[in-house]
Amino acid sequence: MFNRLESIEKRYEELNELIAQQEVSSNPARLQSLAQEQASLENIVAKYREYKAVSKTLQETQIMLDDGLEPEMIALVKDEISNLKKRQESIFHDLRLSLIPKDANQDKDVIVEIRAGTGGGEASLFAADLFRMYSRYAQSKGWQVDIIDCSETELGGFKEIIFEIKGKGAFSRLKYERGVHRVQRVPVTEASGRIHTSTATVAVLPEAEDVEIAIKPEDIRMDFFRSGGAGGQNVNKVTTAVRITHLPTGIVTTCQDERSQLRNRMKAMAVLRARLLDKEQRKQFEEITEERRSQIGSGERAEKIRTYNFPQDRVTDHRAGLTLHNLPRILDGELDELIEALAAEEQVKQLERAQL
């Protein structure tokens, strides 16, 4: 670990020297590239230098105990040593985390797809509950939620709803929501009061940029039709809804939420790019070794990740082994405690894999 830190510090110093050179400063593209690399290393170098400074001070302070100090001074020195050790441990922990490779998708906006699973009408109502939960969570973070497409039921639920969440770090937080969510409760349509178990699947896709996923015009077919959902006078009178089919993969995306055909087309293309990026990343995931697969989990959506039990007022996340109560609060978007637990568990696994 310290060899890596020394190499990073050395590279940082090299970048300082390169940026100061005349031939580099006169080349804007080269200068920008080096400045970006330097900025990416700045925090970890500062933290490493702080660690070395604290370690040096700790060593010097420990030596003071051998100088025949008065009892009162010995107590003060030991107290200072204790504080320095705590600071050293804290910086060491931060350094370990800083060496974990960053997820290239972590700062991206996301496209979330919620689909009712087993449970009929109750599953569609649960899908609506999950949409509300993520909308409230996004609102608490100052993120923007934009519906792309949905299929509503007579009971007010969703067979499917696809929406976009825009905001810094959206993917880094919401990626832990991918999988099957299970609810246990008495449905409003159940006269006998029996508890039913229903499910809904959640897919969280990082929004792909054009440069990441190149889509050839000849590989897509666009169909235009009249919107079939809520939308006022525009519905069923103007052909604004868009359906895009990616011919090589057969992936189909639809958007009919906007009144503008152009905006619907842009949204449908965003969903298509996200799904193609997800498909490519899953393909890469399938190529990793079985040993690493066992360490990080399969990531398949069929895994039940969380149970929402209404009779017992509890939410259990099966990955983190964490059970929380006050279920209404969680369904109202207070997800940070669950997400923090999952993020901490992921960090531990990453540190083990990196052998830091």
N, C-alpha and C positions, 0 to 999 in steps of 0.2 A: 504493500500500500504506500509506504513512504517513498519507495523508488518511483512510483507513478507520480506522486506529488512533487518530487524533485524534478522529474521530467517536465511536468506541467509548468513549474516555476521557471525552469530554464527556457522553455518555449515562450513564455510570457515576456521574458527579458529580451529574447531574440526579436520578438515582434516589436517591442519598443524601439530597438535599434533600427529595424527595417523601416518602420513608419517615419523615422527621423531622416532617412536617406532622401536626397534630392530626386533621384530617378523614380522613387515610389510616390513621393508627394506630387509629382507632376503627372502621375497616371491615376486618374480618379477611380477607375474600376479596380485596379490593384490595391489602391489605398482603402477603398471601401471593404474589400475582401479581408485584408489584414486587420482593419479596425474592428470588423465584426468578430473575427476569431479572437482578437485581444479582449473584447468586451465579454465574450463567452467564458474566458478564463479568469477574469478580474476578481470575481467574488471568491472563487476557490483559492486563488493565490493569496488574497488578503486574509482569508481564514487560516490558511497554512502558516503564513507569517505570524499571525496572532498566536497560533499554537506553539510555534517555536519560541516566541518571546515569553509566553507564560511558562513553558517548560524550563527555559533558562532561569527565569525568576524563581521558580520552584526549587531548582537545584541550588541556587545561591542561598535561598532562605533555609533550606535543610542543612547547609553547611554551618549556618549560624548556631545550630544546636551544639556544635562541638567547641564553641568558643568560651565555655564556662560562664554562661549568662546567669544573672540572678533569677530566682524562681518566678518572679512576676514577669520578667521578659520571656522566659521559656514558655510560659502559658500564652503570651501574645504571639510568639513565633509559631507555636503549634497551631494556634487558631488561624494564622495567616496561611500556613501550609495546608490546612484542611480546606480553606476557601480556594486556594490555587489548584488543588487537586480536583475539586468539583468543577472549576472552570475548565481545567484541562480535559476532563472527561466529557464535558458538554461540547467543547470544540471538536474533540475526537469523533464524537457521534455525528456532528454536522459534517465533518470531512468525509466520513464513510458514506453518508447519504449523498453528498455532492459528487461522488465518484460513480454512482449508479447511472448507467446510460439513460438519457432523457427520452421519453416517448415522443416520437416525431409528431404525434397527433394531439399532444396534451393541450395545446392552446387553441385547438380548432373549434368551430361551431359544430353542432351535431344535428343529425336527423334521427328522430325517435319514431319507432313504429311499434304500436301496441295493438295486439290482436287478441280477441276473446278466444279462450281455449275450451277445455271441457267444462260443461256446466250450463250450456244453453243460455237462456236469458240472463241468469245470474252472472255468468262469465262476462257478458257484455256490459252489465252494470259495474262489475269490478274493473273492467277495462276503462270505463268512464272515471271511476275513483282514482285509478292510477294516473290518468291524464290530468285530473285536477291536482293530484299530489305533486306531479312534476311541474305543472304550471305555477303552483304556489311556491315551490322551491326556487324556480327560475326567477319569480318575482322578487323573492327575498334577496337574490344575488344581483338584482338589477339587470337581468338578462331579458331578451325579447323572445316571445313565443309567437310563432306564426303557423297556423294550420295549413297543411298542404292538401290533404285529402282525408275524407272520413266516410264511413258507412254507418249510419245511425239505426237504432232499433226503435220499435214502437214504445218500449219501456223507458227510453231515454238513455240507453247505453250505446256502446259502439261495438260493432263486429270488428271494425278496424279503424284506427286513426293514425295518421302520419303527420308529424309536425316538426318544425324546425326550431331550434333554440340557438340564438345568437348571443354570444358573450364570451369574454376572455376566460379560458380555463374550463369551458362547459364540458368538453370531452373528458378532461382529467378527473372531473367529479362524477359525471353521469355514466362513465364506462362501467362502473361497478353494478349498474342496474340491469345489465344484460342477462337474460335468462328467463326462466319460468317462475312467476309469482303465484302463490297459492293462497286462497282465502277460505276461511271456515266460518260460516255464519248461517243464521236462519234467513232465507230469502223472504222478501216482502210478499212473494206469491205463495209462500208455504203456509197453509192453514193449520197444519198439525204442530208447527213449531220445531220441526226436525232440522238439525244442523246439516248443511250441505257443504261439500268441498268443490270449489271451482278454481279454474286457473286462467291466467292470461300471460301471453309471452311479450317480452319487451326486447326490442333490438335497438341498439344505440350505435349509429354509424357516424364516423368523423366525416365532415363535409369535405369532399375532394375538390382540389383546384383543377383548372383546365390543364395545367402543365403536368399534373400527376396522372390523370386519366385522359388519354387522347381518344376521342370518339369520332370515327370517320362518318361523314354525312351519309355515305352509301350503306352504312351498317344500321341505320335507324329508319323506322317507319313511323310517321306521325299521323294520327287520326284525330279529327276534331268533331265534337258533338255538343249537344246542349246540356247544361248542368242539370242535375237531378235533385239537388238538395236545397237547403235554405239559401236565400239570396235576393229576395224581393222581386221586383218587376223584371229584372234581368234573367231570372231563371226560366228555362224552357222556351225562351224567345230569341236568344242570341247564341250562336255557336262559339262559346268561349272555352269550354272544357277541352283538355288535351290528353291524349293517350299516346305514350311513346313506347315502341317495341324495339329492343336491341336485338337485331336479327341473329348475330353470332351466338348469343347466350340464351335468347328467349326471355330475358328479363323485361317485364312490362311495368311502367310507372304511369300514374294518372294524377292529374291535378285539375280540380274544378272549383276551388275555393275562391279564386279571384274573379273579378268581373272582366279583367283584361285577358285576352287570349295570349298576349305576349308574356305577361307575368306568369300565367299558368304554365306556359311552355318553359320558361326559365326555371320555375320550381320543379317541374317534372324532370328536367335535365339534371338539376342538382341532386335529386333523389337517385337518378340513374347513375350518375358519377359516384355517388356514395356507395351504392350497392356494388358497383364494379370494383371499387377500391376495397370494399369489405371482402368480396369474392377473392381478389388477388391476395389479400393479407391472410385469409383463411387457407388458401393454397400453400402459401409459404409456411404457415403454421403446421400444416400436415406433413411438411418435409423435415421438421425437426426430429431429433432423436427421441426414442421412447423414454429414455431416462429423464430428459428435460420435460417431456410431456407430463410425466408423473409429478414433477415438482411444481408445475404451474397450473395443472388442471387442464382438462380438455377444452374448456371454454364453450362447449356446445350449448345451444339454447335449451336443449331438452333437460338440462340439469335444473332441479328445483332449488332456487337460491334463497327463497324467503317465504315464510308463512305468516299470514295476518289472521290471527284468531280472535274473533269478536267476543265470544262468550267469556274468554279468559282475559280480555283486554290486553293482549300481548302481541308483539311482533318478534319473530325469531329469524335471524339470518343464519342459515345453515353453514355458510362458508366460514364466517368469523366465530361461530358458536356463541353468538350474542343474542340475548333475549331482553327486550325492552317493553315497558308497559306504557299506558296512556296512548293507546292505538289512535284515537282521534287526532291527537297532536301530530303524530307521524304522518297520517293521511292528509293533514293540513300543510304538509310540506317541510316539516322539521326533520330533515334527513341527515344533518351533519354528523350526528353521533354514530349512525350506522356507517356512513361513508368514511369517516375518520378511522373507524376500527378496521375496515377493509383496506384502506390505504396503508395503515400501519402493518397489517399482515403481509401485504404485497411487498413492502419495503424489506421486511425480514427475509422473505424468499429471494428477493433480488440480491441482498447482501450475501446470502448463503451461496447463490449461484456464482456471484463475482468473487467469492472467497475473500471478502474484505474484513 
